[in-house]
Structures are given as C-alpha cells and as structure tokens.
Amino acid sequence: MCFCLQYAISRYGVGNSVANGQLMLSKFIPPLIASISDPNSQVRDTAMSTLVEIYKHVGEKLRQDISKKHTNIPTQK
C-alpha cells in the first residue's frame, strides 16, 4: 500500500478532496502511524518514507495533525 500511495502522491499530488482529482490523505495517516511501530523493520521504514513523502507535499500541517490526533507516538519518531 505504501509504495502505491507514494507513486500516487508523486503522480497526482495531494489535496483535500477527490472531486478536484487529488488524493485525500487523511484516511491513510492512521495506518501509516500504526505501521511505524511494526516489529518488521521494512514495514517501519516504508511507512516512515511514505510519511516523509506526504510531508514533502503537505508540509507542517501533517506534523501538526499527527501531534494533535496521535499523541501515543514517541517524540523521537
């Protein structure tokens, strides 16, 4: 899922609605957050790189959204 999401972001961009042809990312954030704590290192790395790719397009709004809604993440992650 992460590789497909990264490809879609790079190809179509990101946005707040599907109506204008852009992706809605809010549905993908919770599973990505859960995946950065996965026991498998490849899953963790891929989830983190996907979050980085989203951050490149969304910016500081992503970090603020994560810090508000997902308070159980260790600060180093």
Buried (B, 14 or more C-beta within 10 A) or exposed (E): EBEEBBEBBEEEEBBEEEEEEBBEBEEBBEEBBEBBEEEEEEBBBBBBEBBEBBBEBBEEEBEEBBEEEBEEEEEEE
